[in-house]
Amino acid sequence: MQKNKLAMCKRIFKDFQAKKIVNDEKILIIDWKNKDGSGEYAIRYTLDMEKGDFIITGDVGYCIASWHNHLTPDNLSKFLDNIGYFKEKIECWSEKYTYRYKDIKADLNMLKDDLLADTDFTEEEIDKDFEEILSMADYIEAGMIAHPDLVEIYEKYYSDWYDSDFGTLGRRISDRIYLWAAGFQMAWQQLSKNTKKYYEISFTRNDNSKDEYSICIIGVKQPTRKEAEDFCKKDMIEFGYDNVSSVIEISKEEASNFFDMENEQNFPVFGVYTGIQSPSILAGD
């Protein structure tokens, strides 16, 4: 995402708070709004994880985007970094583009340079016609780029004007799309800090034996194998293992079925507390 657009979004959302309305295996609904209760810029995100549909409603407009595949909030958050890719997934939205006077003027200046370089039109003639276009900028800003009075000028320069730069005069991607993307990323990041996840960590030895041992740790994000080794060092030394062979996210139900979770509330959490070794939630394999 462009740095200036991201900065704009962070400024707007600096006092926003995320709240989960629905969160099960298939549907996630998040309300993203100001802590003071104001509805300005408030957004509701609905993610159908099973079908890969992402629905946005609220004060910033509406949008429906589809991936047509299973889609987790973590993956969606990563995908939203690429605004062009996100835009391709949108099937309908309340405003795709904006047409502002300053952008129309900037595009005309670029178009003027091209016409002077590639055609026989004089600068005076182009300036006169482009001033007339700017006098009718209200039509373009209202989405009426094909107004007959404008088309008459366009066709003077390009008979197929709609396929020329006249056809996209002043067009810019709406800021809504940046607000939607950054808003979800910020909301999900905020919620993830307070969301416990469960990971099965498998240990192996350097002696090429097939002996393997597993423990379950709690975290707010998935550790790499190196991070898991550092976090679980105390357990690895205690039980005589040298390496972490795998890190697999499991459900809370699976953790309860296969590991001793009786004292779960007393265990440190990976990704929150640093320098604290892992709990011994064990299951010998």
BANU-877327 format. One record per residue: x negated, y, z negated of N, C-alpha, C, O in turn. Coordinates in pm, whole numbers, plus 50000, padded with zeros to 5 digits. Atoms other than C-alpha are relative to their C-alpha. Layout:
N
XYZXYZXYZXYZ...
This chain:
285
499154988150000500005000050000499115012450000498065012649935500764987749996498775035250078499845005949860500795006049781500284995150134497115051149774500905011649962501365012549848499174988550033499115083349799501454995949973502125001849889498635004850023502405064149822500094992849865501074994549792500015007050128501465041949526499955009949884500635008149783500094989650104500535072749322501365006749981501765009649868498674994150007503935087849407500954991149920501694995849834499125009550067505725056449290499694999149851500604998949768500395000950142503755054048965500435012549924500795011749806499574987550063504575090448893501504999449971501955003449863498555000750015508295084448945500404989649895501344991749818499615011250086508355051648750499254999449867499324989349797500895000850116505985060848465500754997149870500164991349778499245002350124508755059548200501084989450019502064989049943498995010249971510675030048348499754987349919498634984149880500055012550075511474997748169500764989250075501844991650129499365011449931512304963748315500784991549901500364989549787499185008850083515054941648180500534988650085501124990950191499465011649929515924906448290501484998649967501884998049851498565002050017519654902548346500344985250015501114979649937499855014549978519554866948483498624994550033497875000450111501295006349971516564843648485500144985049981500064979949869499975014650007516954806948569499134994650113498355002050172500875006149900515334782648813500305004850142499465003450231499604996149864517224797149112500115015050020499785020150127499704985849985518094833549046499265008449895499215004949777500614990250090516184862748897500645013650030500635018150145499444986549985517914896348840499315009149899499305006349779500724990450084515934925948705500615013950018500815018550131499644985949996517184960648616498775008349969498075005749870501194991450013514484987348656500495014349989500935020250088499464986550018515445020848506499245007449891498485001549814500674991550096514225049748296500414996549857501564992949831499735003250140513945043947921501055009249939501725005449843499034990650056516115074647860501434997150044502365004250007498675003949956519045057248029500475006650128501555003550178499634993249876519085079748334500124990150116499374980350123499815008649884520335064048656499195004450121499244997950225500784994949887517985084548876498874990350034498074986749948500985009649947515835061149087500184985849941499324977249962499775013350057517325031248898500224989650111500894992450210499935010649898517024998449092500374986849934499894983649825499765014050040518474963649054499424990950107499744992150226500615009849911516424935549207500644986449976500734981849862499465013650008518034901949282499184991050092499114993450213500825009349922515784873449395500614986149994500694979949888499555013949987517264840749519498764991850031498354990850147501275006949983514164819649465500134987650088499194984050159499795012149923515644788649625500075003050151499484995750231499834996749859516604805449955499005010350052498825011950173500974989949958513964832949956500645013150041500075020450122499334987449970516444861849971499715010249890499785006949771500354989350092515494894949808500965011550025500955017450134498944990049984518344919749750499735011749905499485009849786500284987950077517844955549633501215009250008501735011950117498904990450005520604979249520499655010849897498715009249819500224989650100520785011249319499885013950058500305016550171500064985849964520015048149335499085002850118499195013350180500954997949890517245043749594500514993750130499784993350228499445006149880519555026549844500044984949990499744979249885499885014550001520094990449943499104993850105498685000350201500875007249906518034964250121500224985149981500424980449869499995014650005518224927350207498824995050084498744997750204501155005849931514994909350296500044984949981500474980149876499925014650006514684872050372498694993650043498094997350144501185008049965511774847750370500414986150048499614979150111499445012849956513984817050433499194988149947499204977350006500755010650067511744796550202500015002749851500345013749807500124998150145511284791049830499045011549972497955012250029500794988050024509944823649689499975003149850501015005849790500154996850142508574829549339499785015049982499355021750076500264985850026508384864049177498535003650015498205014450063501434997449988504594861249163499605001550147498885010850183500334999249857504344854449538500625012450065499995019150147499334988149946506864881649620499215012649966499015021350050500774988450043504844906649419498745001850085498375013150118501194999549915501744897949625500385004350142499695012550203499574996749864503644900049956500305014950014500075020750120499584986049993504894935049871498825009750008499025021750029501194991649980501314948149883499925004850145499425015750173500064997049857501664947450262501365005350046502284997650072498714993849967504424972150350500464996050140501654994150162499635004049864504314963050719500614986150003501604983750073499475013850007504874926250638501375000049933502294993149979498714999050069507684934950394501065005350096502185000250099499064993949906509334956550661500514989750102501684989950140499595010349903509354926950904501014990349941501804984450015499095009350066511274906250648501375006149969502314999049934498754993250031514004932450600501024997850112500735000450229498945002649903517254922850772500975011850010501555014150116499204987849994519214954250680499625008849881499275004049774500294990650108518614985650475500665013350028501065016150141499204987949992520185019250407499325011050080499995019750135500694989849922517495040250574498624994850039497754993449953501295004949955514625027250787498985011350014497835010049973500944989549965513115060050896500525013749955501715015649932499664985950021513035097150819499525007950120498605003850191500394991049890512795125551072499955014049940500975020949931500164987050064511395156850908499395010050098498655006450189500474989449911510645190151073498484999850014497965000550125501474999649994506945189350981499444988350080498414989750146500465011749925506585154451130500325001450150499544997350235499634997349860508435164451449498975009450062498515007350174500974990249951506095194151486498624993750020497954996550119501315006749989502995172651422499954991050123498954990650194499965008949883504085147351686499995007850131499375003650229499994991749879504775174751940498615005650030498215006650146501364995049979501285188851887499114989350063498304992250150500775011049943499775154551961500444997350143499614994750230499465002449867502055150052261499565010950098499315008250216500474988849916501035184252392498594997250051498294999450168501395003149961497365173652393499974989550111499204990550206499955010749899498245142252590500495005450135499945001950240499434994649876500325161452845499005009250071498915009150194501004991149939497595187252900498874992050065498314996150167501105008349947495055159552958500444991550120499644988650208499585009949899497205137153180500955005250107501254998050202499034994949903499605159953370499575014050048498565019450004500304986849945499655192553564500815011149934500755022649978499214989750068502005210753327499065009849930498025006049875500834989850065500615243553194500305000649851501354996249805499824998850145500145250752825501185009049967501955006149875498894990750024502585280052844501354993150019502284995249942498745007049971505285257952997500324990049889501464989249844499795009950107504795230452737500405006949871501335002649803499694992850124504805255452449501455004949999502145003949898498634995049991508075270652571501024988849977501984990549903499075011350014509795236652599499974994249858501004990549803500125006050133508445224052267500585009249892501095004449791499344990850093509615255552088501514998150005502204999149904498555002449986513065248452226500394987149929501444986349865499745012650072512845212752095500045002549850500944997749781500044997150143511875225851750501225008049955501665006849840498804992450036514845249551758501214990849984502214994549923498935009950012517015218351786499594988349911500144977349921500515010750087515115198351520501094994149910501004982649868498905005150084518335195651318500654987650061501054978449989499435011849933519645171151578499134987749974499644976949942500925011350019516545149251547500034995349854500074983349828499955003450142516615150651165501274992349965501284984349872498725006850025520225138651181500114986950077501154980450075499995012549925519235108951400500555001250141500804991150207499434997849867520565124851721498895003550099498955013950166501144997249913517315122551914500385000150148499685005950231499555000749860519275115452235501075010550031501895008550120499064989349969521285147652224499745004850144498585006450182500174996349857521885158452589499045011750023498255011450117500884988449981520115192052545498534996349979497645002150042501375004750022517025174152413499544991050114498414992250163500345009449893517095146952676499625007450128498745003150202500304992049881517095173552947498535004450001497905004850107501404996050009513685185252822499084987850009498074988150080500845012149997512285150252762499794995250143498674991950184500065005949865513125139153116499195008550097498775003850203500874991549919511225168453259498574994450001497834995850098501375005250014508065151453134499924984950023498934979950077499995014649983509025114553132501414995550038502354997649962498685004849959511895099253327500494988949906501684987949877499665010550097511785069453088499615004949860498864998349788500424993150123511485092752789500144991449874499364992849780499755007850122512865067252539498834990649969498614986949854501175008650019509775045452594498725008249983497635002649973501164991350020507475075552554499975004549853500775000049772500104994950137506415093952239501195008749962501425011249843498774992550032509585114752268501004990949928501814995649847499035009350058511495083652168499834997749851500744993149783500265001950145509875082751823499595013149934498875013249835500404986750046509525119951767500365002049852501535001349814499784997450142509085127051393500304987849916500534989149796499605012150074509795091051296498904995749901497734994449938500885005150102508225079550969500774989649918501984990849899499345009950087508935049150752500485007149874499745014949814499424993650117511225060050470499224996649873498744985449856500665002450128509675064050126500744989849915500174984449820499245009850076512425041249998499254986749991499204980349886500635013249996510455010650104498824999249905498544988749848501114999750095507465021249896500514999449857499934992649772499405000250134509665027549593500524986049966500334981249855499515013650024511324993449632498864990549967498944982849871501115009450017508004975049662499255002649870499054993449790500774996950121506074993149390500854998149875500344993749771499115001850115509104992649159500064985549956499994982649837499945014150038509374954849175498664995449942498644988349841501315004150050505624950149129499785004849857499294997349773500184994550134505584972948824500944993349900500544990449786499025006650089508734957148677499564985849967499604981649852500405013950023507464921648724498724999349916498594990549831501224999650080504034930448583500345002849853499784996649763499584996750135505724945748279500644988049931500354985149815499335011750057507904915148224499044988349978499164980949880500935011450009505074890448286499105000949877498654990749826500834998350119503084905247998500654993849878499984990049782499255005450114505804892647767500614986350029501464981649954499445012949962506534859747942498984988949979497924988950041500905011350025504934828247810500174989450107501294986150147499995011149906503994801248057499154988749942498334990849853500675011850053502694766147998499144993650108499554992050222500955005749904499654750448162499364987349944498874987149831500685012450037498374714848150498555001050047498285003150165501434999349972494564715048130499424986049986499534979949880500585013550002492784682448219498485000949987497835008650058501445000450024489244674848089499394987450060500034976950062500765011849955486634651548242498585001049945498165011449895501395000550046483084640748153499054999850120499464996950233501025000049895479844643748350499444986150032498654984750125500585013349982479124606248324500714991850109500534979750118499275006449889481384598648627501044989849953501604982550035498945008850047483754579148405501355005750040501475017650067498664995749961487434580648488500825004749880502005007849891499314995750121488274589948132500435014650012499625023250046499474986549987490484620748129500905003149882501584994249831499194996050115492194640247854500715013150033500145021750101499244988049968494874666947873500465007349875500795001149774499374991850102495974695547654500925009950070500845011750192499124989749946498634722047702499645013249934499535013949811500224986850055497874758947662501155009150043501895006250136498994990049969500154789147664499295012250057498225015950008500614988149942499414819547880501045008950064502175004750089499134990949925500934849948046499615000150147500295006350229500425001749862499034841648365499214987150010498744982049908500715012649982497384810848513498495002350000497995010450078501464998550001493684807548425499354992450115499904982550164500825008049909491044796748673499394988649919499504988349796500635010950074489164764848586498895005149909498715000249798501064994250083486244785848460500595007049878500085005549767499344993350113488564807048245500574989849903500534991849781499465010650086490214775248115498894993449918499094990249801501135005850073486804760748021499565009049885499275004349775500374990650106485934792247826501045000249889500695000349771498914999250097489334793147656500104987149916500474987549799499845013050065489264755947571498684994149950498624982249918501345005150034485564752947480499994992349869499384981749859499985006550132486244744047116500584985950010500044976549953499375013149983488574715447216499124990650080499024978750049500855008449916486204702847485498824994449920498474982749935501125004650085483304700947236500504989849899499874979449878499455008850104485484684846969500324986150054500124976149984499585012849944486724657347201499004994050098499244983550156501095005849921483504652447397500205000550150499844991050220499814998549855484454665247742499195011850053498885021249979500934990349943482354686147981500635010150096500165021450108499454991749892484604700248254501525000849995502194992149938498574999249973488074712348337500214995950145499675002150237499815005149864489244692548639501215006050069501265006850191498814994149938492634708848690500755008749902500695006849781499124991250076494984736248571501345000050072501425004650186498705001649934498664729548645501095006549915501215003649796498884994150073501654750948548501114989849984501474982850080498905009250028504394730648384501145007749933500945018949885498854993450061507864739048254499944998549848499204990249795499925001150146508654744547886500534986349960500094980549860499445013350029510674712347895498934989350012498854980449928501095009749982507694692648030498985001249886498484991249837500954997950111505444708247765500534993649873499774987349799499405005750121507874697747490500064984850006499934978249903499895014449985508234662447631498664992749986498604981549935501285007049992504534654647670498935004949902497894998649888500994994550092502744676147413500665003449867501885005249859499524996550132503074683947042500135015249991499135022249977499774985649998504654718747043500585005149868501145016149863499354996750126505744719246679499555013649945500365021149891500534987350052503484748746586499715010050111498795018150100500234991649883503744766746919499885014849965499065021950023500004985850032504454800546757498695004949940498455016949934501264996150063501034800146588498814999550095497705003050057501125001649907498954793746900499655013250069500545021250098500404988449920496914820947075500484998450143500764987350189499475000049864498024830447425498935004850097498365015550079501004996049899495674831247725500495012350076501655013150115499654988049926495604864947897500455011449912500665022549961499614989650095496604884147584498895002449899498415013649883501064998950099494044876847315498704995150061498684984450121501285004049945490384875447417499114994849889499214999049774500965005150097487654855747244500604990149903499944986249807499365009650090490134831947079500114986650072500574985950186499995013149934489854795147151501404994350001502304999049931498675005349972492754773947262500564992149883499804987149800499355008850095495294755947043499794985650043499644982850161500125014149967494964718447027501394993850015501884987149924498725006349969498234708247187499674988550091499474990550211500675010949930497174673947294500924989250051502014986949998499365012149949498264644547501498924991650063498454994850173501065008449944495724617347555500524991850117501604986050110499585007549882495884601247898499254986850008499464979050101
